[in-house]
Structures are given as C-alpha cells and as structure tokens.
C-alpha cells in the first residue's frame, strides 16, 4: 500500500503546477528499513502481485520535478535508491 500511495503522490505532484518539488521525509533515526525481499521474489518467479515496488521505481524515473530527501538515520534498499535520484 505504501508504494502505491507514493507512486500516486508523485503523479499527482507532477500534474499540479502549484507543487514545485517532491519532498520525502523519514522519522528521526530512520529514513527507510528496506523492502521485504519476498516482494522481489514474487516478481522474479512470475508470481502474482509485487508490482507496487516496480510501479514506484518507474514513477521515480518518470517524475518531472526535483526530489529532495530529508534523511536522519538509516536508509536501506529502495530508501538508498531514492536518494540517488
């Protein structure tokens, strides 16, 4: 559910001319704990579901506005990838 909400937020932010930048914030001490590796296994083995992660990564690649991350603490997995965009 989190990845679907983040994908939707990126698309809505890109479509809204009043929004000039996407901002991602974590909580004190942790930005992200990483993805559940089982999600990747579902996609890799051709199982049902698991597309939310892929959709979010594609939304990151497509976004037209700058992104800023406020990181205070650990950033693992996709949280690290997010900071590289």
PDB file with one MODEL, atoms N, CA, C and O in Angstrom:
MODEL        1
ATOM      1  N   UNK A   1       0.818  -1.194   0.000  1.00  0.00           N
ATOM      2  CA  UNK A   1       0.000   0.000   0.000  1.00  0.00           C
ATOM      3  C   UNK A   1       0.861   1.257   0.000  1.00  0.00           C
ATOM      4  O   UNK A   1       0.502   2.252  -0.631  1.00  0.00           O
ATOM      5  N   UNK A   2       2.005   1.225   0.707  1.00  0.00           N
ATOM      6  CA  UNK A   2       2.867   2.399   0.786  1.00  0.00           C
ATOM      7  C   UNK A   2       3.400   2.781  -0.591  1.00  0.00           C
ATOM      8  O   UNK A   2       3.394   3.957  -0.956  1.00  0.00           O
ATOM      9  N   UNK A   3       3.862   1.792  -1.357  1.00  0.00           N
ATOM     10  CA  UNK A   3       4.426   2.098  -2.673  1.00  0.00           C
ATOM     11  C   UNK A   3       3.368   2.650  -3.617  1.00  0.00           C
ATOM     12  O   UNK A   3       3.655   3.556  -4.400  1.00  0.00           O
ATOM     13  N   UNK A   4       2.165   2.128  -3.558  1.00  0.00           N
ATOM     14  CA  UNK A   4       1.080   2.634  -4.405  1.00  0.00           C
ATOM     15  C   UNK A   4       0.761   4.084  -4.046  1.00  0.00           C
ATOM     16  O   UNK A   4       0.530   4.904  -4.934  1.00  0.00           O
ATOM     17  N   UNK A   5       0.747   4.405  -2.755  1.00  0.00           N
ATOM     18  CA  UNK A   5       0.478   5.780  -2.329  1.00  0.00           C
ATOM     19  C   UNK A   5       1.590   6.724  -2.773  1.00  0.00           C
ATOM     20  O   UNK A   5       1.321   7.854  -3.181  1.00  0.00           O
ATOM     21  N   UNK A   6       2.828   6.267  -2.696  1.00  0.00           N
ATOM     22  CA  UNK A   6       3.944   7.115  -3.103  1.00  0.00           C
ATOM     23  C   UNK A   6       3.944   7.332  -4.618  1.00  0.00           C
ATOM     24  O   UNK A   6       4.243   8.431  -5.086  1.00  0.00           O
ATOM     25  N   UNK A   7       3.613   6.299  -5.380  1.00  0.00           N
ATOM     26  CA  UNK A   7       3.506   6.438  -6.839  1.00  0.00           C
ATOM     27  C   UNK A   7       2.425   7.444  -7.196  1.00  0.00           C
ATOM     28  O   UNK A   7       2.617   8.300  -8.059  1.00  0.00           O
ATOM     29  N   UNK A   8       1.290   7.333  -6.525  1.00  0.00           N
ATOM     30  CA  UNK A   8       0.173   8.249  -6.771  1.00  0.00           C
ATOM     31  C   UNK A   8       0.564   9.679  -6.407  1.00  0.00           C
ATOM     32  O   UNK A   8       0.236  10.616  -7.134  1.00  0.00           O
ATOM     33  N   UNK A   9       1.259   9.848  -5.292  1.00  0.00           N
ATOM     34  CA  UNK A   9       1.679  11.186  -4.863  1.00  0.00           C
ATOM     35  C   UNK A   9       2.628  11.819  -5.879  1.00  0.00           C
ATOM     36  O   UNK A   9       2.526  13.014  -6.157  1.00  0.00           O
ATOM     37  N   UNK A  10       3.545  11.034  -6.434  1.00  0.00           N
ATOM     38  CA  UNK A  10       4.452  11.566  -7.455  1.00  0.00           C
ATOM     39  C   UNK A  10       3.684  12.007  -8.696  1.00  0.00           C
ATOM     40  O   UNK A  10       3.931  13.088  -9.230  1.00  0.00           O
ATOM     41  N   UNK A  11       2.758  11.176  -9.152  1.00  0.00           N
ATOM     42  CA  UNK A  11       1.965  11.511 -10.343  1.00  0.00           C
ATOM     43  C   UNK A  11       1.119  12.757 -10.101  1.00  0.00           C
ATOM     44  O   UNK A  11       1.046  13.637 -10.959  1.00  0.00           O
ATOM     45  N   UNK A  12       0.482  12.834  -8.937  1.00  0.00           N
ATOM     46  CA  UNK A  12      -0.348  13.997  -8.622  1.00  0.00           C
ATOM     47  C   UNK A  12       0.500  15.258  -8.482  1.00  0.00           C
ATOM     48  O   UNK A  12       0.095  16.335  -8.919  1.00  0.00           O
ATOM     49  N   UNK A  13       1.671  15.121  -7.874  1.00  0.00           N
ATOM     50  CA  UNK A  13       2.564  16.272  -7.737  1.00  0.00           C
ATOM     51  C   UNK A  13       3.051  16.780  -9.080  1.00  0.00           C
ATOM     52  O   UNK A  13       3.139  17.988  -9.297  1.00  0.00           O
ATOM     53  N   UNK A  14       3.367  15.865  -9.982  1.00  0.00           N
ATOM     54  CA  UNK A  14       3.794  16.273 -11.321  1.00  0.00           C
ATOM     55  C   UNK A  14       2.673  16.991 -12.067  1.00  0.00           C
ATOM     56  O   UNK A  14       2.932  17.916 -12.836  1.00  0.00           O
ATOM     57  N   UNK A  15       1.442  16.573 -11.844  1.00  0.00           N
ATOM     58  CA  UNK A  15       0.297  17.152 -12.555  1.00  0.00           C
ATOM     59  C   UNK A  15      -0.148  18.495 -11.972  1.00  0.00           C
ATOM     60  O   UNK A  15      -0.870  19.240 -12.636  1.00  0.00           O
ATOM     61  N   UNK A  16       0.263  18.814 -10.758  1.00  0.00           N
ATOM     62  CA  UNK A  16      -0.186  20.035 -10.078  1.00  0.00           C
ATOM     63  C   UNK A  16       0.863  21.139 -10.239  1.00  0.00           C
ATOM     64  O   UNK A  16       1.958  21.024  -9.688  1.00  0.00           O
ATOM     65  N   UNK A  17       0.552  22.202 -10.981  1.00  0.00           N
ATOM     66  CA  UNK A  17       1.540  23.264 -11.186  1.00  0.00           C
ATOM     67  C   UNK A  17       1.906  24.019  -9.902  1.00  0.00           C
ATOM     68  O   UNK A  17       2.936  24.693  -9.865  1.00  0.00           O
ATOM     69  N   UNK A  18       1.092  23.921  -8.861  1.00  0.00           N
ATOM     70  CA  UNK A  18       1.399  24.590  -7.594  1.00  0.00           C
ATOM     71  C   UNK A  18       2.496  23.865  -6.821  1.00  0.00           C
ATOM     72  O   UNK A  18       3.134  24.455  -5.950  1.00  0.00           O
ATOM     73  N   UNK A  19       2.719  22.593  -7.132  1.00  0.00           N
ATOM     74  CA  UNK A  19       3.765  21.812  -6.467  1.00  0.00           C
ATOM     75  C   UNK A  19       5.031  21.912  -7.305  1.00  0.00           C
ATOM     76  O   UNK A  19       5.041  21.572  -8.488  1.00  0.00           O
ATOM     77  N   UNK A  20       6.109  22.391  -6.664  1.00  0.00           N
ATOM     78  CA  UNK A  20       7.349  22.615  -7.402  1.00  0.00           C
ATOM     79  C   UNK A  20       8.424  21.584  -7.111  1.00  0.00           C
ATOM     80  O   UNK A  20       9.401  21.484  -7.854  1.00  0.00           O
ATOM     81  N   UNK A  21       8.258  20.811  -6.035  1.00  0.00           N
ATOM     82  CA  UNK A  21       9.276  19.825  -5.660  1.00  0.00           C
ATOM     83  C   UNK A  21       8.613  18.712  -4.845  1.00  0.00           C
ATOM     84  O   UNK A  21       7.658  18.953  -4.107  1.00  0.00           O
ATOM     85  N   UNK A  22       9.130  17.500  -4.987  1.00  0.00           N
ATOM     86  CA  UNK A  22       8.680  16.367  -4.171  1.00  0.00           C
ATOM     87  C   UNK A  22       9.634  16.255  -2.984  1.00  0.00           C
ATOM     88  O   UNK A  22      10.852  16.285  -3.164  1.00  0.00           O
ATOM     89  N   UNK A  23       9.093  16.126  -1.775  1.00  0.00           N
ATOM     90  CA  UNK A  23       9.906  16.007  -0.567  1.00  0.00           C
ATOM     91  C   UNK A  23       9.567  14.695   0.126  1.00  0.00           C
ATOM     92  O   UNK A  23       8.403  14.411   0.406  1.00  0.00           O
ATOM     93  N   UNK A  24      10.594  13.901   0.397  1.00  0.00           N
ATOM     94  CA  UNK A  24      10.441  12.634   1.112  1.00  0.00           C
ATOM     95  C   UNK A  24      11.124  12.767   2.465  1.00  0.00           C
ATOM     96  O   UNK A  24      12.302  13.115   2.541  1.00  0.00           O
ATOM     97  N   UNK A  25      10.384  12.490   3.529  1.00  0.00           N
ATOM     98  CA  UNK A  25      10.924  12.583   4.880  1.00  0.00           C
ATOM     99  C   UNK A  25      10.715  11.274   5.622  1.00  0.00           C
ATOM    100  O   UNK A  25       9.698  10.602   5.446  1.00  0.00           O
ATOM    101  N   UNK A  26      11.679  10.920   6.448  1.00  0.00           N
ATOM    102  CA  UNK A  26      11.532   9.777   7.334  1.00  0.00           C
ATOM    103  C   UNK A  26      11.226  10.285   8.736  1.00  0.00           C
ATOM    104  O   UNK A  26      10.740  11.402   8.914  1.00  0.00           O
ATOM    105  N   UNK A  27      11.511   9.467   9.706  1.00  0.00           N
ATOM    106  CA  UNK A  27      11.383   9.871  11.104  1.00  0.00           C
ATOM    107  C   UNK A  27      12.779   9.937  11.699  1.00  0.00           C
ATOM    108  O   UNK A  27      13.730   9.426  11.107  1.00  0.00           O
ATOM    109  N   UNK A  28      12.911  10.551  12.846  1.00  0.00           N
ATOM    110  CA  UNK A  28      14.211  10.669  13.488  1.00  0.00           C
ATOM    111  C   UNK A  28      14.838   9.289  13.689  1.00  0.00           C
ATOM    112  O   UNK A  28      14.242   8.411  14.313  1.00  0.00           O
ATOM    113  N   UNK A  29      16.031   9.110  13.160  1.00  0.00           N
ATOM    114  CA  UNK A  29      16.751   7.855  13.324  1.00  0.00           C
ATOM    115  C   UNK A  29      16.549   6.840  12.224  1.00  0.00           C
ATOM    116  O   UNK A  29      17.286   5.856  12.157  1.00  0.00           O
ATOM    117  N   UNK A  30      15.557   7.051  11.345  1.00  0.00           N
ATOM    118  CA  UNK A  30      15.318   6.068  10.279  1.00  0.00           C
ATOM    119  C   UNK A  30      14.602   6.723   9.095  1.00  0.00           C
ATOM    120  O   UNK A  30      13.539   7.325   9.246  1.00  0.00           O
ATOM    121  N   UNK A  31      15.210   6.591   7.920  1.00  0.00           N
ATOM    122  CA  UNK A  31      14.562   7.050   6.694  1.00  0.00           C
ATOM    123  C   UNK A  31      13.822   5.889   6.048  1.00  0.00           C
ATOM    124  O   UNK A  31      12.666   6.023   5.646  1.00  0.00           O
ATOM    125  N   UNK A  32      14.500   4.742   5.952  1.00  0.00           N
ATOM    126  CA  UNK A  32      13.845   3.534   5.422  1.00  0.00           C
ATOM    127  C   UNK A  32      14.550   2.296   5.959  1.00  0.00           C
ATOM    128  O   UNK A  32      15.752   2.308   6.228  1.00  0.00           O
ATOM    129  N   UNK A  33      13.782   1.244   6.106  1.00  0.00           N
ATOM    130  CA  UNK A  33      14.345  -0.010   6.619  1.00  0.00           C
ATOM    131  C   UNK A  33      14.583  -1.021   5.511  1.00  0.00           C
ATOM    132  O   UNK A  33      15.027  -2.138   5.777  1.00  0.00           O
ATOM    133  N   UNK A  34      14.296  -0.646   4.284  1.00  0.00           N
ATOM    134  CA  UNK A  34      14.469  -1.576   3.172  1.00  0.00           C
ATOM    135  C   UNK A  34      13.176  -2.305   2.862  1.00  0.00           C
ATOM    136  O   UNK A  34      12.233  -2.307   3.653  1.00  0.00           O
ATOM    137  N   UNK A  35      13.157  -2.910   1.715  1.00  0.00           N
ATOM    138  CA  UNK A  35      11.966  -3.605   1.230  1.00  0.00           C
ATOM    139  C   UNK A  35      11.940  -5.044   1.734  1.00  0.00           C
ATOM    140  O   UNK A  35      12.982  -5.627   2.035  1.00  0.00           O
ATOM    141  N   UNK A  36      10.763  -5.596   1.819  1.00  0.00           N
ATOM    142  CA  UNK A  36      10.616  -7.017   2.119  1.00  0.00           C
ATOM    143  C   UNK A  36      11.108  -7.787   0.897  1.00  0.00           C
ATOM    144  O   UNK A  36      10.508  -7.684  -0.173  1.00  0.00           O
ATOM    145  N   UNK A  37      12.171  -8.545   1.032  1.00  0.00           N
ATOM    146  CA  UNK A  37      12.754  -9.260  -0.106  1.00  0.00           C
ATOM    147  C   UNK A  37      11.779 -10.237  -0.747  1.00  0.00           C
ATOM    148  O   UNK A  37      11.939 -10.592  -1.914  1.00  0.00           O
ATOM    149  N   UNK A  38      10.782 -10.672  -0.009  1.00  0.00           N
ATOM    150  CA  UNK A  38       9.774 -11.574  -0.572  1.00  0.00           C
ATOM    151  C   UNK A  38       9.022 -10.904  -1.718  1.00  0.00           C
ATOM    152  O   UNK A  38       8.585 -11.583  -2.647  1.00  0.00           O
ATOM    153  N   UNK A  39       8.865  -9.574  -1.665  1.00  0.00           N
ATOM    154  CA  UNK A  39       8.207  -8.859  -2.763  1.00  0.00           C
ATOM    155  C   UNK A  39       8.970  -9.038  -4.069  1.00  0.00           C
ATOM    156  O   UNK A  39       8.367  -9.243  -5.122  1.00  0.00           O
ATOM    157  N   UNK A  40      10.298  -8.961  -4.001  1.00  0.00           N
ATOM    158  CA  UNK A  40      11.113  -9.133  -5.202  1.00  0.00           C
ATOM    159  C   UNK A  40      11.057 -10.570  -5.708  1.00  0.00           C
ATOM    160  O   UNK A  40      11.084 -10.804  -6.916  1.00  0.00           O
ATOM    161  N   UNK A  41      10.979 -11.527  -4.796  1.00  0.00           N
ATOM    162  CA  UNK A  41      10.920 -12.933  -5.201  1.00  0.00           C
ATOM    163  C   UNK A  41       9.628 -13.235  -5.950  1.00  0.00           C
ATOM    164  O   UNK A  41       9.627 -14.034  -6.886  1.00  0.00           O
ATOM    165  N   UNK A  42       8.535 -12.606  -5.547  1.00  0.00           N
ATOM    166  CA  UNK A  42       7.254 -12.802  -6.235  1.00  0.00           C
ATOM    167  C   UNK A  42       7.394 -12.399  -7.695  1.00  0.00           C
ATOM    168  O   UNK A  42       6.975 -13.134  -8.589  1.00  0.00           O
ATOM    169  N   UNK A  43       7.984 -11.231  -7.937  1.00  0.00           N
ATOM    170  CA  UNK A  43       8.161 -10.747  -9.306  1.00  0.00           C
ATOM    171  C   UNK A  43       9.148 -11.632 -10.061  1.00  0.00           C
ATOM    172  O   UNK A  43       8.899 -11.995 -11.210  1.00  0.00           O
ATOM    173  N   UNK A  44      10.264 -11.981  -9.426  1.00  0.00           N
ATOM    174  CA  UNK A  44      11.311 -12.765 -10.088  1.00  0.00           C
ATOM    175  C   UNK A  44      10.844 -14.157 -10.488  1.00  0.00           C
ATOM    176  O   UNK A  44      11.334 -14.718 -11.469  1.00  0.00           O
ATOM    177  N   UNK A  45       9.910 -14.712  -9.745  1.00  0.00           N
ATOM    178  CA  UNK A  45       9.448 -16.070 -10.044  1.00  0.00           C
ATOM    179  C   UNK A  45       8.149 -16.082 -10.835  1.00  0.00           C
ATOM    180  O   UNK A  45       7.561 -17.141 -11.054  1.00  0.00           O
ATOM    181  N   UNK A  46       7.696 -14.898 -11.267  1.00  0.00           N
ATOM    182  CA  UNK A  46       6.483 -14.832 -12.082  1.00  0.00           C
ATOM    183  C   UNK A  46       5.202 -14.973 -11.299  1.00  0.00           C
ATOM    184  O   UNK A  46       4.154 -15.273 -11.871  1.00  0.00           O
ATOM    185  N   UNK A  47       5.270 -14.758  -9.986  1.00  0.00           N
ATOM    186  CA  UNK A  47       4.073 -14.878  -9.157  1.00  0.00           C
ATOM    187  C   UNK A  47       3.145 -13.686  -9.300  1.00  0.00           C
ATOM    188  O   UNK A  47       3.467 -12.702  -9.967  1.00  0.00           O
ATOM    189  N   UNK A  48       2.005 -13.790  -8.670  1.00  0.00           N
ATOM    190  CA  UNK A  48       1.007 -12.719  -8.700  1.00  0.00           C
ATOM    191  C   UNK A  48       1.392 -11.613  -7.721  1.00  0.00           C
ATOM    192  O   UNK A  48       1.911 -11.885  -6.638  1.00  0.00           O
ATOM    193  N   UNK A  49       1.138 -10.385  -8.103  1.00  0.00           N
ATOM    194  CA  UNK A  49       1.386  -9.253  -7.222  1.00  0.00           C
ATOM    195  C   UNK A  49       2.824  -8.795  -7.269  1.00  0.00           C
ATOM    196  O   UNK A  49       3.589  -9.189  -8.149  1.00  0.00           O
ATOM    197  N   UNK A  50       3.183  -7.965  -6.318  1.00  0.00           N
ATOM    198  CA  UNK A  50       4.546  -7.456  -6.234  1.00  0.00           C
ATOM    199  C   UNK A  50       4.842  -6.320  -7.194  1.00  0.00           C
ATOM    200  O   UNK A  50       5.984  -5.869  -7.281  1.00  0.00           O
ATOM    201  N   UNK A  51       3.836  -5.848  -7.916  1.00  0.00           N
ATOM    202  CA  UNK A  51       4.086  -4.809  -8.914  1.00  0.00           C
ATOM    203  C   UNK A  51       4.173  -3.414  -8.311  1.00  0.00           C
ATOM    204  O   UNK A  51       4.663  -2.500  -8.974  1.00  0.00           O
ATOM    205  N   UNK A  52       3.717  -3.219  -7.083  1.00  0.00           N
ATOM    206  CA  UNK A  52       3.734  -1.890  -6.482  1.00  0.00           C
ATOM    207  C   UNK A  52       5.150  -1.333  -6.377  1.00  0.00           C
ATOM    208  O   UNK A  52       5.367  -0.143  -6.603  1.00  0.00           O
ATOM    209  N   UNK A  53       6.111  -2.186  -6.035  1.00  0.00           N
ATOM    210  CA  UNK A  53       7.505  -1.751  -5.929  1.00  0.00           C
ATOM    211  C   UNK A  53       7.998  -1.292  -7.295  1.00  0.00           C
ATOM    212  O   UNK A  53       8.585  -0.216  -7.417  1.00  0.00           O
ATOM    213  N   UNK A  54       7.765  -2.098  -8.312  1.00  0.00           N
ATOM    214  CA  UNK A  54       8.194  -1.757  -9.671  1.00  0.00           C
ATOM    215  C   UNK A  54       7.517  -0.466 -10.136  1.00  0.00           C
ATOM    216  O   UNK A  54       8.170   0.399 -10.721  1.00  0.00           O
ATOM    217  N   UNK A  55       6.230  -0.333  -9.882  1.00  0.00           N
ATOM    218  CA  UNK A  55       5.499   0.876 -10.278  1.00  0.00           C
ATOM    219  C   UNK A  55       6.099   2.117  -9.612  1.00  0.00           C
ATOM    220  O   UNK A  55       6.205   3.171 -10.239  1.00  0.00           O
ATOM    221  N   UNK A  56       6.487   1.992  -8.352  1.00  0.00           N
ATOM    222  CA  UNK A  56       7.097   3.123  -7.652  1.00  0.00           C
ATOM    223  C   UNK A  56       8.448   3.481  -8.262  1.00  0.00           C
ATOM    224  O   UNK A  56       8.739   4.659  -8.469  1.00  0.00           O
ATOM    225  N   UNK A  57       9.267   2.487  -8.549  1.00  0.00           N
ATOM    226  CA  UNK A  57      10.568   2.764  -9.168  1.00  0.00           C
ATOM    227  C   UNK A  57      10.398   3.441 -10.522  1.00  0.00           C
ATOM    228  O   UNK A  57      11.165   4.340 -10.868  1.00  0.00           O
ATOM    229  N   UNK A  58       9.403   3.019 -11.284  1.00  0.00           N
ATOM    230  CA  UNK A  58       9.133   3.654 -12.577  1.00  0.00           C
ATOM    231  C   UNK A  58       8.611   5.083 -12.388  1.00  0.00           C
ATOM    232  O   UNK A  58       8.931   5.971 -13.177  1.00  0.00           O
ATOM    233  N   UNK A  59       7.814   5.301 -11.350  1.00  0.00           N
ATOM    234  CA  UNK A  59       7.329   6.654 -11.052  1.00  0.00           C
ATOM    235  C   UNK A  59       8.496   7.575 -10.698  1.00  0.00           C
ATOM    236  O   UNK A  59       8.504   8.743 -11.085  1.00  0.00           O
ATOM    237  N   UNK A  60       9.480   7.054  -9.963  1.00  0.00           N
ATOM    238  CA  UNK A  60      10.678   7.838  -9.658  1.00  0.00           C
ATOM    239  C   UNK A  60      11.408   8.231 -10.937  1.00  0.00           C
ATOM    240  O   UNK A  60      11.848   9.370 -11.089  1.00  0.00           O
ATOM    241  N   UNK A  61      11.530   7.285 -11.844  1.00  0.00           N
ATOM    242  CA  UNK A  61      12.248   7.545 -13.096  1.00  0.00           C
ATOM    243  C   UNK A  61      11.503   8.542 -13.982  1.00  0.00           C
ATOM    244  O   UNK A  61      12.130   9.301 -14.722  1.00  0.00           O
ATOM    245  N   UNK A  62      10.178   8.547 -13.914  1.00  0.00           N
ATOM    246  CA  UNK A  62       9.368   9.407 -14.782  1.00  0.00           C
ATOM    247  C   UNK A  62       9.116  10.803 -14.222  1.00  0.00           C
ATOM    248  O   UNK A  62       8.771  11.713 -14.975  1.00  0.00           O
ATOM    249  N   UNK A  63       9.282  10.984 -12.924  1.00  0.00           N
ATOM    250  CA  UNK A  63       8.895  12.265 -12.331  1.00  0.00           C
ATOM    251  C   UNK A  63       9.607  13.426 -13.007  1.00  0.00           C
ATOM    252  O   UNK A  63      10.781  13.332 -13.366  1.00  0.00           O
ATOM    253  N   UNK A  64       8.885  14.510 -13.170  1.00  0.00           N
ATOM    254  CA  UNK A  64       9.402  15.663 -13.894  1.00  0.00           C
ATOM    255  C   UNK A  64       9.915  16.763 -12.968  1.00  0.00           C
ATOM    256  O   UNK A  64      10.552  17.712 -13.425  1.00  0.00           O
ATOM    257  N   UNK A  65       9.645  16.644 -11.699  1.00  0.00           N
ATOM    258  CA  UNK A  65      10.029  17.692 -10.756  1.00  0.00           C
ATOM    259  C   UNK A  65      11.169  17.209  -9.870  1.00  0.00           C
ATOM    260  O   UNK A  65      11.362  16.006  -9.696  1.00  0.00           O
ATOM    261  N   UNK A  66      11.925  18.154  -9.309  1.00  0.00           N
ATOM    262  CA  UNK A  66      13.025  17.758  -8.424  1.00  0.00           C
ATOM    263  C   UNK A  66      12.512  17.013  -7.196  1.00  0.00           C
ATOM    264  O   UNK A  66      11.373  17.197  -6.766  1.00  0.00           O
ATOM    265  N   UNK A  67      13.375  16.174  -6.648  1.00  0.00           N
ATOM    266  CA  UNK A  67      13.057  15.434  -5.427  1.00  0.00           C
ATOM    267  C   UNK A  67      14.104  15.759  -4.372  1.00  0.00           C
ATOM    268  O   UNK A  67      15.295  15.851  -4.667  1.00  0.00           O
ATOM    269  N   UNK A  68      13.645  15.932  -3.146  1.00  0.00           N
ATOM    270  CA  UNK A  68      14.523  16.197  -2.014  1.00  0.00           C
ATOM    271  C   UNK A  68      14.200  15.173  -0.937  1.00  0.00           C
ATOM    272  O   UNK A  68      13.033  14.919  -0.639  1.00  0.00           O
ATOM    273  N   UNK A  69      15.249  14.585  -0.352  1.00  0.00           N
ATOM    274  CA  UNK A  69      15.062  13.630   0.742  1.00  0.00           C
ATOM    275  C   UNK A  69      15.645  14.213   2.017  1.00  0.00           C
ATOM    276  O   UNK A  69      16.772  14.709   2.025  1.00  0.00           O
ATOM    277  N   UNK A  70      14.875  14.152   3.092  1.00  0.00           N
ATOM    278  CA  UNK A  70      15.362  14.549   4.405  1.00  0.00           C
ATOM    279  C   UNK A  70      15.683  13.284   5.186  1.00  0.00           C
ATOM    280  O   UNK A  70      14.791  12.638   5.737  1.00  0.00           O
ATOM    281  N   UNK A  71      16.966  12.937   5.227  1.00  0.00           N
ATOM    282  CA  UNK A  71      17.385  11.669   5.836  1.00  0.00           C
ATOM    283  C   UNK A  71      18.051  11.942   7.179  1.00  0.00           C
ATOM    284  O   UNK A  71      19.006  12.714   7.261  1.00  0.00           O
ATOM    285  N   UNK A  72      17.546  11.311   8.217  1.00  0.00           N
ATOM    286  CA  UNK A  72      18.136  11.378   9.550  1.00  0.00           C
ATOM    287  C   UNK A  72      18.195   9.949  10.066  1.00  0.00           C
ATOM    288  O   UNK A  72      17.251   9.468  10.693  1.00  0.00           O
ATOM    289  N   UNK A  73      19.298   9.279   9.803  1.00  0.00           N
ATOM    290  CA  UNK A  73      19.433   7.892  10.241  1.00  0.00           C
ATOM    291  C   UNK A  73      19.629   6.956   9.069  1.00  0.00           C
ATOM    292  O   UNK A  73      20.130   7.357   8.018  1.00  0.00           O
ATOM    293  N   UNK A  74      19.234   5.708   9.251  1.00  0.00           N
ATOM    294  CA  UNK A  74      19.498   4.681   8.250  1.00  0.00           C
ATOM    295  C   UNK A  74      18.620   4.867   7.011  1.00  0.00           C
ATOM    296  O   UNK A  74      17.483   5.331   7.087  1.00  0.00           O
ATOM    297  N   UNK A  75      19.193   4.487   5.876  1.00  0.00           N
ATOM    298  CA  UNK A  75      18.454   4.467   4.609  1.00  0.00           C
ATOM    299  C   UNK A  75      18.910   3.209   3.880  1.00  0.00           C
ATOM    300  O   UNK A  75      20.011   3.173   3.330  1.00  0.00           O
ATOM    301  N   UNK A  76      18.079   2.191   3.874  1.00  0.00           N
ATOM    302  CA  UNK A  76      18.431   0.886   3.326  1.00  0.00           C
ATOM    303  C   UNK A  76      17.574   0.608   2.101  1.00  0.00           C
ATOM    304  O   UNK A  76      16.428   1.051   2.025  1.00  0.00           O
ATOM    305  N   UNK A  77      18.129  -0.127   1.144  1.00  0.00           N
ATOM    306  CA  UNK A  77      17.367  -0.607  -0.007  1.00  0.00           C
ATOM    307  C   UNK A  77      16.835   0.506  -0.875  1.00  0.00           C
ATOM    308  O   UNK A  77      17.587   1.380  -1.307  1.00  0.00           O
ATOM    309  N   UNK A  78      15.540   0.478  -1.133  1.00  0.00           N
ATOM    310  CA  UNK A  78      14.918   1.468  -2.006  1.00  0.00           C
ATOM    311  C   UNK A  78      15.066   2.869  -1.417  1.00  0.00           C
ATOM    312  O   UNK A  78      15.085   3.847  -2.164  1.00  0.00           O
ATOM    313  N   UNK A  79      15.169   2.982  -0.117  1.00  0.00           N
ATOM    314  CA  UNK A  79      15.427   4.280   0.504  1.00  0.00           C
ATOM    315  C   UNK A  79      16.755   4.861   0.065  1.00  0.00           C
ATOM    316  O   UNK A  79      16.880   6.077  -0.078  1.00  0.00           O
ATOM    317  N   UNK A  80      17.751   4.011  -0.151  1.00  0.00           N
ATOM    318  CA  UNK A  80      19.032   4.463  -0.687  1.00  0.00           C
ATOM    319  C   UNK A  80      18.882   4.821  -2.158  1.00  0.00           C
ATOM    320  O   UNK A  80      19.391   5.851  -2.600  1.00  0.00           O
ATOM    321  N   UNK A  81      18.190   3.982  -2.918  1.00  0.00           N
ATOM    322  CA  UNK A  81      17.955   4.245  -4.339  1.00  0.00           C
ATOM    323  C   UNK A  81      17.247   5.579  -4.523  1.00  0.00           C
ATOM    324  O   UNK A  81      17.606   6.358  -5.406  1.00  0.00           O
ATOM    325  N   UNK A  82      16.258   5.841  -3.709  1.00  0.00           N
ATOM    326  CA  UNK A  82      15.506   7.090  -3.779  1.00  0.00           C
ATOM    327  C   UNK A  82      16.437   8.288  -3.652  1.00  0.00           C
ATOM    328  O   UNK A  82      16.267   9.282  -4.359  1.00  0.00           O
ATOM    329  N   UNK A  83      17.412   8.205  -2.767  1.00  0.00           N
ATOM    330  CA  UNK A  83      18.329   9.323  -2.540  1.00  0.00           C
ATOM    331  C   UNK A  83      19.284   9.557  -3.698  1.00  0.00           C
ATOM    332  O   UNK A  83      19.910  10.614  -3.774  1.00  0.00           O
ATOM    333  N   UNK A  84      19.406   8.606  -4.589  1.00  0.00           N
ATOM    334  CA  UNK A  84      20.294   8.758  -5.740  1.00  0.00           C
ATOM    335  C   UNK A  84      19.609   9.425  -6.924  1.00  0.00           C
ATOM    336  O   UNK A  84      20.273   9.769  -7.902  1.00  0.00           O
ATOM    337  N   UNK A  85      18.302   9.615  -6.857  1.00  0.00           N
ATOM    338  CA  UNK A  85      17.567  10.205  -7.992  1.00  0.00           C
ATOM    339  C   UNK A  85      17.511  11.694  -7.886  1.00  0.00           C
ATOM    340  O   UNK A  85      16.934  12.353  -8.751  1.00  0.00           O
TER     341      UNK A  85
ENDMDL
END
